[in-house]
Amino acid sequence: MKLFRGLEKTDYQDVLRAIGLYIDEHGYTDVRIIEIEDGLVLQGRVREKKEIGTSSYETFLITDDDLKEMVRTAAERRGQKPPSFTQ
């Protein structure tokens, strides 16, 4: 991910905490998270889709910009100072 370039440390904890909230809000199970150059690919099983012939997984690209916003929002929700990401 380009997200951590230029930072003194890579804080996956904040990213995973924000992604965890997203997963919980959407009710995903059997989650896969794949790190790629431009962000994360998130794939999760949807509980409601159980009909034959329907895909029970949803797949999303969560870009670095999306992740920055998710981490900032999560920090603000906890009453903490959001991290400053460099470009």
N, C-alpha and C positions, 0 to 999 in steps of 0.2 A: 504494500500500500504506500502510496505517496504521502499519506496523511502524516506519518511520523518523520518525514524528512525535515531536517533542520532543528528538530527538538533534541534536547539533551538526553531525554529518556523516552522509551516507547511505553506508554501506559495503556496496555491492553485492558486493564481492569475497568477503566472508564468506558472504553468502547464496548466491552462485553456486557457491562451493566446496562448500558443504553440499548444494546441489541436484545438483551434478556427481557427488558420491558416491552419492546416491540413484539417479541415472540409471545409473551404472556398476553398482551392486549389482543393478539390475533388468534390465540388458542392453538398455536402450532405444537405438534409433537413430532418425534423422530426428526429432529432438526439437524441440518447439515450447514456448516458455515465454511466457506472456502475463500481464502484470501487471494486476491488477484491484484495486479498492478493498479487498477483504478478504484479499488474498494473491496467490497465483500459480495460474494454470491451467497444468498440465504435461501435455503430450501426447507420447507416444513410441511408436514402432513396436516391436512385439514380434517378435523373429526367428522364434520357433517357430510362429506362426500364419500358415501359408501355404496353408491349405485354401481352396477356392473357397467364397465365401459367408460367410466369417468376417472379422470386423474385425481388422485387424492393428495397430490403435492402441488404447492404453489412455489414458484421460483422467482426471486427478485435480485436485481443488481442494486446494491446500496453503495452509491458512489462516495468518494472521500468527502465531497461537500455535504451529502446527506448525513454522513457520520459526524462531521463537525457540528452540524445543527442538532443532531440527536444528543451528542455529548454535552453541548452547551445547555440545551433545554433540561437535560437530566440534572446537571449541576445546579442550575437555577432553582429547579423544583426542590432540591435538597437544601437550598439556602447557602450554597457554596459558590465561590468565584469560579466561573468557567475557565478552562485552560485557554491559552492563546496559541493558536496554531499559526505556523508560518507558511508562506507559499513557496 
